[in-house]
Amino acid sequence: MALGSLMIRNNMGDLEMIDPSGLRATFTDRGIALDVVPLSECCEMCNDPRMMTIDGVRKCVSCECVNHIDFGHNA
């Protein structure tokens, strides 16, 4: 690298957007990938595909039902 030049690395990771119908758009450095969220990844109570995982707790965005809690002791 030459003196005075600037190199910026943008490693922000992937971004996923999911609409209520189950269409998922994943934005990466390589482009956009579209797919459908499988039923096994949807909420067990209302079948909404929009799920959030925060601190090991998987929760539905729509009905706020807790679907999975990861206690961290799975070997």
PyMOL Python script that loads the backbone (N, CA, C, O; Angstrom):
from pymol import cmd

cmd.read_pdbstr("""\
ATOM      1  N   MET A   1       0.826  -1.169   0.000  1.00  0.00           N
ATOM      2  CA  MET A   1       0.000   0.000   0.000  1.00  0.00           C
ATOM      3  C   MET A   1       0.880   1.246   0.000  1.00  0.00           C
ATOM      4  O   MET A   1       1.869   1.321   0.730  1.00  0.00           O
ATOM      5  N   ALA A   2       0.521   2.197  -0.805  1.00  0.00           N
ATOM      6  CA  ALA A   2       1.312   3.416  -0.916  1.00  0.00           C
ATOM      7  C   ALA A   2       1.046   4.327   0.277  1.00  0.00           C
ATOM      8  O   ALA A   2      -0.009   4.271   0.910  1.00  0.00           O
ATOM      9  N   LEU A   3       2.020   5.150   0.557  1.00  0.00           N
ATOM     10  CA  LEU A   3       1.905   6.096   1.652  1.00  0.00           C
ATOM     11  C   LEU A   3       0.761   7.066   1.378  1.00  0.00           C
ATOM     12  O   LEU A   3       0.687   7.660   0.302  1.00  0.00           O
ATOM     13  N   GLY A   4      -0.131   7.222   2.354  1.00  0.00           N
ATOM     14  CA  GLY A   4      -1.249   8.136   2.201  1.00  0.00           C
ATOM     15  C   GLY A   4      -2.500   7.500   1.598  1.00  0.00           C
ATOM     16  O   GLY A   4      -3.536   8.157   1.493  1.00  0.00           O
ATOM     17  N   SER A   5      -2.415   6.214   1.197  1.00  0.00           N
ATOM     18  CA  SER A   5      -3.613   5.582   0.636  1.00  0.00           C
ATOM     19  C   SER A   5      -4.478   5.030   1.764  1.00  0.00           C
ATOM     20  O   SER A   5      -4.002   4.811   2.878  1.00  0.00           O
ATOM     21  N   LEU A   6      -5.719   4.816   1.469  1.00  0.00           N
ATOM     22  CA  LEU A   6      -6.671   4.365   2.473  1.00  0.00           C
ATOM     23  C   LEU A   6      -7.361   3.111   1.962  1.00  0.00           C
ATOM     24  O   LEU A   6      -7.862   3.076   0.838  1.00  0.00           O
ATOM     25  N   MET A   7      -7.382   2.084   2.798  1.00  0.00           N
ATOM     26  CA  MET A   7      -8.072   0.852   2.438  1.00  0.00           C
ATOM     27  C   MET A   7      -9.210   0.648   3.428  1.00  0.00           C
ATOM     28  O   MET A   7      -8.992   0.620   4.639  1.00  0.00           O
ATOM     29  N   ILE A   8     -10.419   0.506   2.908  1.00  0.00           N
ATOM     30  CA  ILE A   8     -11.592   0.300   3.751  1.00  0.00           C
ATOM     31  C   ILE A   8     -12.152  -1.088   3.486  1.00  0.00           C
ATOM     32  O   ILE A   8     -12.443  -1.442   2.343  1.00  0.00           O
ATOM     33  N   ARG A   9     -12.299  -1.862   4.532  1.00  0.00           N
ATOM     34  CA  ARG A   9     -12.930  -3.172   4.420  1.00  0.00           C
ATOM     35  C   ARG A   9     -14.317  -3.075   5.029  1.00  0.00           C
ATOM     36  O   ARG A   9     -14.487  -2.649   6.171  1.00  0.00           O
ATOM     37  N   ASN A  10     -15.292  -3.473   4.251  1.00  0.00           N
ATOM     38  CA  ASN A  10     -16.669  -3.419   4.711  1.00  0.00           C
ATOM     39  C   ASN A  10     -17.175  -4.840   4.909  1.00  0.00           C
ATOM     40  O   ASN A  10     -17.750  -5.423   3.990  1.00  0.00           O
ATOM     41  N   ASN A  11     -16.971  -5.401   6.088  1.00  0.00           N
ATOM     42  CA  ASN A  11     -17.422  -6.749   6.403  1.00  0.00           C
ATOM     43  C   ASN A  11     -18.624  -6.662   7.331  1.00  0.00           C
ATOM     44  O   ASN A  11     -18.518  -6.952   8.523  1.00  0.00           O
ATOM     45  N   MET A  12     -19.747  -6.271   6.794  1.00  0.00           N
ATOM     46  CA  MET A  12     -20.919  -6.071   7.626  1.00  0.00           C
ATOM     47  C   MET A  12     -21.739  -7.339   7.807  1.00  0.00           C
ATOM     48  O   MET A  12     -22.583  -7.390   8.701  1.00  0.00           O
ATOM     49  N   GLY A  13     -21.522  -8.354   6.996  1.00  0.00           N
ATOM     50  CA  GLY A  13     -22.299  -9.576   7.115  1.00  0.00           C
ATOM     51  C   GLY A  13     -23.517  -9.550   6.214  1.00  0.00           C
ATOM     52  O   GLY A  13     -23.726  -8.612   5.444  1.00  0.00           O
ATOM     53  N   ASP A  14     -24.318 -10.601   6.326  1.00  0.00           N
ATOM     54  CA  ASP A  14     -25.502 -10.744   5.492  1.00  0.00           C
ATOM     55  C   ASP A  14     -26.710 -10.117   6.167  1.00  0.00           C
ATOM     56  O   ASP A  14     -26.765  -9.997   7.391  1.00  0.00           O
ATOM     57  N   LEU A  15     -27.670  -9.724   5.354  1.00  0.00           N
ATOM     58  CA  LEU A  15     -28.916  -9.160   5.836  1.00  0.00           C
ATOM     59  C   LEU A  15     -30.050  -9.980   5.256  1.00  0.00           C
ATOM     60  O   LEU A  15     -30.070 -10.252   4.055  1.00  0.00           O
ATOM     61  N   GLU A  16     -30.998 -10.378   6.100  1.00  0.00           N
ATOM     62  CA  GLU A  16     -32.159 -11.115   5.640  1.00  0.00           C
ATOM     63  C   GLU A  16     -33.412 -10.300   5.893  1.00  0.00           C
ATOM     64  O   GLU A  16     -33.567  -9.684   6.948  1.00  0.00           O
ATOM     65  N   MET A  17     -34.303 -10.302   4.914  1.00  0.00           N
ATOM     66  CA  MET A  17     -35.611  -9.682   5.063  1.00  0.00           C
ATOM     67  C   MET A  17     -36.647 -10.748   4.727  1.00  0.00           C
ATOM     68  O   MET A  17     -36.552 -11.412   3.695  1.00  0.00           O
ATOM     69  N   ILE A  18     -37.641 -10.907   5.608  1.00  0.00           N
ATOM     70  CA  ILE A  18     -38.679 -11.910   5.413  1.00  0.00           C
ATOM     71  C   ILE A  18     -40.031 -11.209   5.483  1.00  0.00           C
ATOM     72  O   ILE A  18     -40.312 -10.477   6.432  1.00  0.00           O
ATOM     73  N   ASP A  19     -40.869 -11.440   4.467  1.00  0.00           N
ATOM     74  CA  ASP A  19     -42.212 -10.860   4.520  1.00  0.00           C
ATOM     75  C   ASP A  19     -43.189 -11.880   5.108  1.00  0.00           C
ATOM     76  O   ASP A  19     -42.850 -13.060   5.206  1.00  0.00           O
ATOM     77  N   PRO A  20     -44.386 -11.456   5.499  1.00  0.00           N
ATOM     78  CA  PRO A  20     -45.335 -12.366   6.159  1.00  0.00           C
ATOM     79  C   PRO A  20     -45.749 -13.571   5.319  1.00  0.00           C
ATOM     80  O   PRO A  20     -46.213 -14.570   5.871  1.00  0.00           O
ATOM     81  N   SER A  21     -45.593 -13.500   3.996  1.00  0.00           N
ATOM     82  CA  SER A  21     -45.973 -14.634   3.152  1.00  0.00           C
ATOM     83  C   SER A  21     -44.916 -15.732   3.144  1.00  0.00           C
ATOM     84  O   SER A  21     -45.189 -16.836   2.674  1.00  0.00           O
ATOM     85  N   GLY A  22     -43.709 -15.456   3.654  1.00  0.00           N
ATOM     86  CA  GLY A  22     -42.650 -16.453   3.721  1.00  0.00           C
ATOM     87  C   GLY A  22     -41.548 -16.280   2.704  1.00  0.00           C
ATOM     88  O   GLY A  22     -40.645 -17.115   2.647  1.00  0.00           O
ATOM     89  N   LEU A  23     -41.580 -15.234   1.898  1.00  0.00           N
ATOM     90  CA  LEU A  23     -40.514 -14.966   0.938  1.00  0.00           C
ATOM     91  C   LEU A  23     -39.345 -14.326   1.671  1.00  0.00           C
ATOM     92  O   LEU A  23     -39.505 -13.313   2.353  1.00  0.00           O
ATOM     93  N   ARG A  24     -38.152 -14.932   1.523  1.00  0.00           N
ATOM     94  CA  ARG A  24     -36.951 -14.445   2.202  1.00  0.00           C
ATOM     95  C   ARG A  24     -35.955 -13.938   1.164  1.00  0.00           C
ATOM     96  O   ARG A  24     -35.644 -14.633   0.197  1.00  0.00           O
ATOM     97  N   ALA A  25     -35.460 -12.721   1.373  1.00  0.00           N
ATOM     98  CA  ALA A  25     -34.423 -12.136   0.534  1.00  0.00           C
ATOM     99  C   ALA A  25     -33.169 -11.989   1.381  1.00  0.00           C
ATOM    100  O   ALA A  25     -33.187 -11.313   2.409  1.00  0.00           O
ATOM    101  N   THR A  26     -32.082 -12.619   0.951  1.00  0.00           N
ATOM    102  CA  THR A  26     -30.809 -12.552   1.658  1.00  0.00           C
ATOM    103  C   THR A  26     -29.845 -11.698   0.833  1.00  0.00           C
ATOM    104  O   THR A  26     -29.524 -12.037  -0.306  1.00  0.00           O
ATOM    105  N   PHE A  27     -29.392 -10.598   1.414  1.00  0.00           N
ATOM    106  CA  PHE A  27     -28.478  -9.679   0.748  1.00  0.00           C
ATOM    107  C   PHE A  27     -27.057  -9.993   1.208  1.00  0.00           C
ATOM    108  O   PHE A  27     -26.767  -9.931   2.403  1.00  0.00           O
ATOM    109  N   THR A  28     -26.175 -10.326   0.277  1.00  0.00           N
ATOM    110  CA  THR A  28     -24.781 -10.632   0.580  1.00  0.00           C
ATOM    111  C   THR A  28     -23.873  -9.793  -0.303  1.00  0.00           C
ATOM    112  O   THR A  28     -24.346  -8.992  -1.109  1.00  0.00           O
ATOM    113  N   ASP A  29     -22.578  -9.978  -0.150  1.00  0.00           N
ATOM    114  CA  ASP A  29     -21.617  -9.286  -1.014  1.00  0.00           C
ATOM    115  C   ASP A  29     -21.716  -9.774  -2.455  1.00  0.00           C
ATOM    116  O   ASP A  29     -21.336  -9.055  -3.379  1.00  0.00           O
ATOM    117  N   ARG A  30     -22.219 -10.981  -2.653  1.00  0.00           N
ATOM    118  CA  ARG A  30     -22.332 -11.569  -3.987  1.00  0.00           C
ATOM    119  C   ARG A  30     -23.645 -11.228  -4.686  1.00  0.00           C
ATOM    120  O   ARG A  30     -23.797 -11.509  -5.875  1.00  0.00           O
ATOM    121  N   GLY A  31     -24.598 -10.626  -3.970  1.00  0.00           N
ATOM    122  CA  GLY A  31     -25.878 -10.256  -4.577  1.00  0.00           C
ATOM    123  C   GLY A  31     -27.040 -10.622  -3.669  1.00  0.00           C
ATOM    124  O   GLY A  31     -26.880 -10.753  -2.455  1.00  0.00           O
ATOM    125  N   ILE A  32     -28.212 -10.785  -4.271  1.00  0.00           N
ATOM    126  CA  ILE A  32     -29.437 -11.076  -3.538  1.00  0.00           C
ATOM    127  C   ILE A  32     -29.894 -12.493  -3.876  1.00  0.00           C
ATOM    128  O   ILE A  32     -29.947 -12.873  -5.046  1.00  0.00           O
ATOM    129  N   ALA A  33     -30.225 -13.271  -2.844  1.00  0.00           N
ATOM    130  CA  ALA A  33     -30.745 -14.621  -3.030  1.00  0.00           C
ATOM    131  C   ALA A  33     -32.171 -14.673  -2.492  1.00  0.00           C
ATOM    132  O   ALA A  33     -32.417 -14.282  -1.351  1.00  0.00           O
ATOM    133  N   LEU A  34     -33.107 -15.151  -3.302  1.00  0.00           N
ATOM    134  CA  LEU A  34     -34.498 -15.269  -2.902  1.00  0.00           C
ATOM    135  C   LEU A  34     -34.847 -16.732  -2.668  1.00  0.00           C
ATOM    136  O   LEU A  34     -34.461 -17.594  -3.457  1.00  0.00           O
ATOM    137  N   ASP A  35     -35.568 -17.017  -1.602  1.00  0.00           N
ATOM    138  CA  ASP A  35     -36.074 -18.363  -1.343  1.00  0.00           C
ATOM    139  C   ASP A  35     -37.299 -18.266  -0.450  1.00  0.00           C
ATOM    140  O   ASP A  35     -37.678 -17.177  -0.019  1.00  0.00           O
ATOM    141  N   VAL A  36     -37.916 -19.406  -0.175  1.00  0.00           N
ATOM    142  CA  VAL A  36     -39.105 -19.467   0.659  1.00  0.00           C
ATOM    143  C   VAL A  36     -38.732 -20.113   1.989  1.00  0.00           C
ATOM    144  O   VAL A  36     -38.026 -21.122   2.018  1.00  0.00           O
ATOM    145  N   VAL A  37     -39.204 -19.536   3.086  1.00  0.00           N
ATOM    146  CA  VAL A  37     -38.921 -20.067   4.417  1.00  0.00           C
ATOM    147  C   VAL A  37     -39.687 -21.381   4.577  1.00  0.00           C
ATOM    148  O   VAL A  37     -40.905 -21.400   4.397  1.00  0.00           O
ATOM    149  N   PRO A  38     -38.995 -22.492   4.914  1.00  0.00           N
ATOM    150  CA  PRO A  38     -39.702 -23.758   5.107  1.00  0.00           C
ATOM    151  C   PRO A  38     -40.590 -23.720   6.346  1.00  0.00           C
ATOM    152  O   PRO A  38     -40.333 -22.965   7.284  1.00  0.00           O
ATOM    153  N   LEU A  39     -41.626 -24.536   6.338  1.00  0.00           N
ATOM    154  CA  LEU A  39     -42.586 -24.559   7.435  1.00  0.00           C
ATOM    155  C   LEU A  39     -41.928 -24.944   8.756  1.00  0.00           C
ATOM    156  O   LEU A  39     -42.398 -24.535   9.818  1.00  0.00           O
ATOM    157  N   SER A  40     -40.855 -25.719   8.709  1.00  0.00           N
ATOM    158  CA  SER A  40     -40.162 -26.127   9.938  1.00  0.00           C
ATOM    159  C   SER A  40     -39.480 -24.961  10.637  1.00  0.00           C
ATOM    160  O   SER A  40     -39.155 -25.069  11.819  1.00  0.00           O
ATOM    161  N   GLU A  41     -39.254 -23.847   9.945  1.00  0.00           N
ATOM    162  CA  GLU A  41     -38.636 -22.665  10.534  1.00  0.00           C
ATOM    163  C   GLU A  41     -39.655 -21.605  10.936  1.00  0.00           C
ATOM    164  O   GLU A  41     -39.275 -20.538  11.419  1.00  0.00           O
ATOM    165  N   CYS A  42     -40.949 -21.882  10.744  1.00  0.00           N
ATOM    166  CA  CYS A  42     -42.009 -20.933  11.070  1.00  0.00           C
ATOM    167  C   CYS A  42     -42.463 -21.118  12.520  1.00  0.00           C
ATOM    168  O   CYS A  42     -42.102 -22.098  13.172  1.00  0.00           O
ATOM    169  N   CYS A  43     -43.244 -20.181  13.005  1.00  0.00           N
ATOM    170  CA  CYS A  43     -43.768 -20.230  14.360  1.00  0.00           C
ATOM    171  C   CYS A  43     -44.676 -21.445  14.537  1.00  0.00           C
ATOM    172  O   CYS A  43     -45.468 -21.770  13.652  1.00  0.00           O
ATOM    173  N   GLU A  44     -44.557 -22.105  15.670  1.00  0.00           N
ATOM    174  CA  GLU A  44     -45.361 -23.289  15.945  1.00  0.00           C
ATOM    175  C   GLU A  44     -46.819 -22.937  16.243  1.00  0.00           C
ATOM    176  O   GLU A  44     -47.694 -23.790  16.092  1.00  0.00           O
ATOM    177  N   MET A  45     -47.095 -21.717  16.657  1.00  0.00           N
ATOM    178  CA  MET A  45     -48.453 -21.316  17.015  1.00  0.00           C
ATOM    179  C   MET A  45     -49.210 -20.681  15.841  1.00  0.00           C
ATOM    180  O   MET A  45     -50.362 -21.036  15.590  1.00  0.00           O
ATOM    181  N   CYS A  46     -48.579 -19.753  15.126  1.00  0.00           N
ATOM    182  CA  CYS A  46     -49.311 -19.009  14.093  1.00  0.00           C
ATOM    183  C   CYS A  46     -48.761 -19.203  12.680  1.00  0.00           C
ATOM    184  O   CYS A  46     -49.307 -18.636  11.734  1.00  0.00           O
ATOM    185  N   ASN A  47     -47.691 -19.993  12.512  1.00  0.00           N
ATOM    186  CA  ASN A  47     -47.056 -20.279  11.213  1.00  0.00           C
ATOM    187  C   ASN A  47     -46.464 -19.052  10.537  1.00  0.00           C
ATOM    188  O   ASN A  47     -46.256 -19.063   9.324  1.00  0.00           O
ATOM    189  N   ASP A  48     -46.192 -18.007  11.285  1.00  0.00           N
ATOM    190  CA  ASP A  48     -45.555 -16.820  10.720  1.00  0.00           C
ATOM    191  C   ASP A  48     -44.070 -17.125  10.525  1.00  0.00           C
ATOM    192  O   ASP A  48     -43.439 -17.663  11.434  1.00  0.00           O
ATOM    193  N   PRO A  49     -43.494 -16.796   9.366  1.00  0.00           N
ATOM    194  CA  PRO A  49     -42.088 -17.112   9.114  1.00  0.00           C
ATOM    195  C   PRO A  49     -41.104 -16.132   9.745  1.00  0.00           C
ATOM    196  O   PRO A  49     -39.898 -16.377   9.713  1.00  0.00           O
ATOM    197  N   ARG A  50     -41.580 -15.047  10.308  1.00  0.00           N
ATOM    198  CA  ARG A  50     -40.689 -14.022  10.856  1.00  0.00           C
ATOM    199  C   ARG A  50     -40.347 -14.363  12.303  1.00  0.00           C
ATOM    200  O   ARG A  50     -41.145 -14.130  13.210  1.00  0.00           O
ATOM    201  N   MET A  51     -39.156 -14.916  12.509  1.00  0.00           N
ATOM    202  CA  MET A  51     -38.688 -15.324  13.830  1.00  0.00           C
ATOM    203  C   MET A  51     -37.434 -14.536  14.176  1.00  0.00           C
ATOM    204  O   MET A  51     -36.639 -14.202  13.298  1.00  0.00           O
ATOM    205  N   MET A  52     -37.262 -14.240  15.465  1.00  0.00           N
ATOM    206  CA  MET A  52     -36.064 -13.553  15.947  1.00  0.00           C
ATOM    207  C   MET A  52     -35.415 -14.407  17.017  1.00  0.00           C
ATOM    208  O   MET A  52     -36.106 -14.991  17.851  1.00  0.00           O
ATOM    209  N   THR A  53     -34.089 -14.486  17.000  1.00  0.00           N
ATOM    210  CA  THR A  53     -33.346 -15.189  18.032  1.00  0.00           C
ATOM    211  C   THR A  53     -32.477 -14.177  18.757  1.00  0.00           C
ATOM    212  O   THR A  53     -31.565 -13.591  18.175  1.00  0.00           O
ATOM    213  N   ILE A  54     -32.773 -13.979  20.045  1.00  0.00           N
ATOM    214  CA  ILE A  54     -32.013 -13.043  20.868  1.00  0.00           C
ATOM    215  C   ILE A  54     -31.578 -13.776  22.119  1.00  0.00           C
ATOM    216  O   ILE A  54     -32.410 -14.269  22.881  1.00  0.00           O
ATOM    217  N   ASP A  55     -30.266 -13.847  22.333  1.00  0.00           N
ATOM    218  CA  ASP A  55     -29.676 -14.515  23.503  1.00  0.00           C
ATOM    219  C   ASP A  55     -30.175 -15.946  23.662  1.00  0.00           C
ATOM    220  O   ASP A  55     -30.450 -16.388  24.778  1.00  0.00           O
ATOM    221  N   GLY A  56     -30.293 -16.671  22.555  1.00  0.00           N
ATOM    222  CA  GLY A  56     -30.679 -18.073  22.591  1.00  0.00           C
ATOM    223  C   GLY A  56     -32.172 -18.326  22.692  1.00  0.00           C
ATOM    224  O   GLY A  56     -32.592 -19.481  22.754  1.00  0.00           O
ATOM    225  N   VAL A  57     -32.988 -17.276  22.711  1.00  0.00           N
ATOM    226  CA  VAL A  57     -34.448 -17.431  22.775  1.00  0.00           C
ATOM    227  C   VAL A  57     -35.023 -17.100  21.399  1.00  0.00           C
ATOM    228  O   VAL A  57     -34.873 -15.983  20.903  1.00  0.00           O
ATOM    229  N   ARG A  58     -35.684 -18.090  20.792  1.00  0.00           N
ATOM    230  CA  ARG A  58     -36.288 -17.898  19.477  1.00  0.00           C
ATOM    231  C   ARG A  58     -37.750 -17.527  19.663  1.00  0.00           C
ATOM    232  O   ARG A  58     -38.532 -18.292  20.228  1.00  0.00           O
ATOM    233  N   LYS A  59     -38.113 -16.333  19.176  1.00  0.00           N
ATOM    234  CA  LYS A  59     -39.416 -15.758  19.445  1.00  0.00           C
ATOM    235  C   LYS A  59     -40.067 -15.299  18.145  1.00  0.00           C
ATOM    236  O   LYS A  59     -39.388 -14.821  17.235  1.00  0.00           O
ATOM    237  N   CYS A  60     -41.391 -15.448  18.065  1.00  0.00           N
ATOM    238  CA  CYS A  60     -42.148 -15.029  16.891  1.00  0.00           C
ATOM    239  C   CYS A  60     -42.341 -13.513  16.923  1.00  0.00           C
ATOM    240  O   CYS A  60     -42.609 -12.937  17.978  1.00  0.00           O
ATOM    241  N   VAL A  61     -42.206 -12.881  15.776  1.00  0.00           N
ATOM    242  CA  VAL A  61     -42.397 -11.440  15.676  1.00  0.00           C
ATOM    243  C   VAL A  61     -43.885 -11.096  15.733  1.00  0.00           C
ATOM    244  O   VAL A  61     -44.261 -10.052  16.266  1.00  0.00           O
ATOM    245  N   SER A  62     -44.725 -11.962  15.190  1.00  0.00           N
ATOM    246  CA  SER A  62     -46.155 -11.682  15.083  1.00  0.00           C
ATOM    247  C   SER A  62     -46.895 -11.899  16.403  1.00  0.00           C
ATOM    248  O   SER A  62     -47.517 -10.971  16.919  1.00  0.00           O
ATOM    249  N   CYS A  63     -46.834 -13.122  16.960  1.00  0.00           N
ATOM    250  CA  CYS A  63     -47.612 -13.425  18.169  1.00  0.00           C
ATOM    251  C   CYS A  63     -46.764 -13.418  19.441  1.00  0.00           C
ATOM    252  O   CYS A  63     -47.303 -13.585  20.535  1.00  0.00           O
ATOM    253  N   GLU A  64     -45.448 -13.227  19.320  1.00  0.00           N
ATOM    254  CA  GLU A  64     -44.495 -13.151  20.424  1.00  0.00           C
ATOM    255  C   GLU A  64     -44.397 -14.442  21.233  1.00  0.00           C
ATOM    256  O   GLU A  64     -43.977 -14.418  22.390  1.00  0.00           O
ATOM    257  N   CYS A  65     -44.778 -15.561  20.634  1.00  0.00           N
ATOM    258  CA  CYS A  65     -44.671 -16.867  21.283  1.00  0.00           C
ATOM    259  C   CYS A  65     -43.207 -17.321  21.280  1.00  0.00           C
ATOM    260  O   CYS A  65     -42.515 -17.176  20.273  1.00  0.00           O
ATOM    261  N   VAL A  66     -42.740 -17.866  22.399  1.00  0.00           N
ATOM    262  CA  VAL A  66     -41.386 -18.408  22.480  1.00  0.00           C
ATOM    263  C   VAL A  66     -41.413 -19.809  21.874  1.00  0.00           C
ATOM    264  O   VAL A  66     -42.169 -20.666  22.330  1.00  0.00           O
ATOM    265  N   ASN A  67     -40.590 -20.047  20.843  1.00  0.00           N
ATOM    266  CA  ASN A  67     -40.578 -21.315  20.135  1.00  0.00           C
ATOM    267  C   ASN A  67     -39.414 -22.206  20.535  1.00  0.00           C
ATOM    268  O   ASN A  67     -39.511 -23.428  20.423  1.00  0.00           O
ATOM    269  N   HIS A  68     -38.313 -21.619  21.000  1.00  0.00           N
ATOM    270  CA  HIS A  68     -37.142 -22.421  21.360  1.00  0.00           C
ATOM    271  C   HIS A  68     -36.255 -21.612  22.300  1.00  0.00           C
ATOM    272  O   HIS A  68     -36.060 -20.411  22.116  1.00  0.00           O
ATOM    273  N   ILE A  69     -35.731 -22.284  23.294  1.00  0.00           N
ATOM    274  CA  ILE A  69     -34.751 -21.673  24.194  1.00  0.00           C
ATOM    275  C   ILE A  69     -33.512 -22.537  24.168  1.00  0.00           C
ATOM    276  O   ILE A  69     -33.578 -23.729  24.468  1.00  0.00           O
ATOM    277  N   ASP A  70     -32.372 -21.945  23.811  1.00  0.00           N
ATOM    278  CA  ASP A  70     -31.110 -22.674  23.763  1.00  0.00           C
ATOM    279  C   ASP A  70     -30.395 -22.452  25.103  1.00  0.00           C
ATOM    280  O   ASP A  70     -29.957 -21.345  25.417  1.00  0.00           O
ATOM    281  N   PHE A  71     -30.290 -23.536  25.881  1.00  0.00           N
ATOM    282  CA  PHE A  71     -29.630 -23.450  27.182  1.00  0.00           C
ATOM    283  C   PHE A  71     -28.123 -23.602  27.072  1.00  0.00           C
ATOM    284  O   PHE A  71     -27.415 -23.424  28.063  1.00  0.00           O
ATOM    285  N   GLY A  72     -27.617 -23.928  25.888  1.00  0.00           N
ATOM    286  CA  GLY A  72     -26.177 -23.985  25.661  1.00  0.00           C
ATOM    287  C   GLY A  72     -25.486 -25.228  26.176  1.00  0.00           C
ATOM    288  O   GLY A  72     -24.257 -25.245  26.232  1.00  0.00           O
ATOM    289  N   HIS A  73     -26.200 -26.258  26.552  1.00  0.00           N
ATOM    290  CA  HIS A  73     -25.551 -27.466  27.047  1.00  0.00           C
ATOM    291  C   HIS A  73     -25.768 -28.650  26.106  1.00  0.00           C
ATOM    292  O   HIS A  73     -25.659 -29.800  26.531  1.00  0.00           O
ATOM    293  N   ASN A  74     -26.071 -28.390  24.849  1.00  0.00           N
ATOM    294  CA  ASN A  74     -26.193 -29.459  23.858  1.00  0.00           C
ATOM    295  C   ASN A  74     -24.791 -29.861  23.409  1.00  0.00           C
ATOM    296  O   ASN A  74     -24.035 -29.039  22.890  1.00  0.00           O
ATOM    297  N   ALA A  75     -24.457 -31.118  23.613  1.00  0.00           N
ATOM    298  CA  ALA A  75     -23.097 -31.577  23.268  1.00  0.00           C
ATOM    299  C   ALA A  75     -23.022 -32.179  21.915  1.00  0.00           C
ATOM    300  O   ALA A  75     -21.950 -32.607  21.488  1.00  0.00           O
TER     301      ALA A  75
END
""", "prot")
cmd.dss("prot")
cmd.show_as("cartoon", "prot")
cmd.util.cbc("prot")
cmd.orient("prot")
